[in-house]
Amino acid sequence: VLVENRSILELVDSDFTYRSEALESWYRDGTRPNRVPPTAVPFRRVPVTNRREGGVITNAAVMTMTSNPTRTQPVTRGAWLATVIFNDPPDPPPATVPPLPEEGDEGVDPNLTLRERFEAHRTQPDCAGCHAKIDPLGFAHENYGPAGVWRDAYDNGRDVDASGELFGRREFDDVVAFKDAILAEKERFARAFAAHLLAFALGREVTVWDEPALDRIAQETAEDGFRLRDMIEQVVLSEPFRTKYNPVQLTQAE
């Protein structure tokens, strides 16, 4: 995406990816070759014909990173998406919130889906607000198991429900429709991405002083589809980058 100056939207939904033989086997049926050489594993560029596979947000590495060894963690996945994709991290959970009961714990119905177990958890007033924000993002990826392998049902035979609503107005039934919902909010995603770039370039968090610059970066790159190198160029041309003042230090000095 960077080298070819492609659109950042391809980080959400792309028609190509890079895979090794072992990774291809993993995506295909959850298996891997018996012997993987200990030397550098060659990756090759391959086309993606199934939209549930393209992009970073459905990458097996991300799915594994946001799970534990035995089950998916929709809250962790949702928090990652809110933070990375929309630059809108949720507040830390209250210290008094009990952990989600795990399958096999006393009193846990083994026939419940993970979503149904979460329903009881999120009814607590301290939890409901954040869960309403991040749960749809996490459950949109519930068809991906703990290590990113696709599944249509849980081990108990119940079908996976990946439906939800993005920002309270973009309904989706599965992860492909979820990608469409994000792309329908592409300006919001692009502005969040610009904020990540600008924060990295400045070596500090963006603040309210940087809002006009973020608007301009998104506006100047929208016509050509938010190409990555174009966005980097606009970051370099932005006033915060060229002046490099620190709003926090400026406020303290005043």
Buried (B, 14 or more C-beta within 10 A) or exposed (E): BEEEBBBBBBBBBBEEBEBBBBBBBBBEEEEBEEEEEEEEEEEEEEEBEEBBBBBBBBBBEBBBEBBEEEBBBBBBBBBBBBBBBBBBEBEEEEEEEEEBBEBEEEEEEEEBBBBEBBEEBBEEEEBEEBBEBBBBBBBBBBBBBBBBBBBEEBEEEBEBBBBBBBEEEBEBEBBBBBBBBBEBBBEBBBBBBBBBBBBEBBEBEBBEBBEEBBEBBBEBBBEEBBBBBBBBBBBEEBEBBEEEEBBEEEEEEE
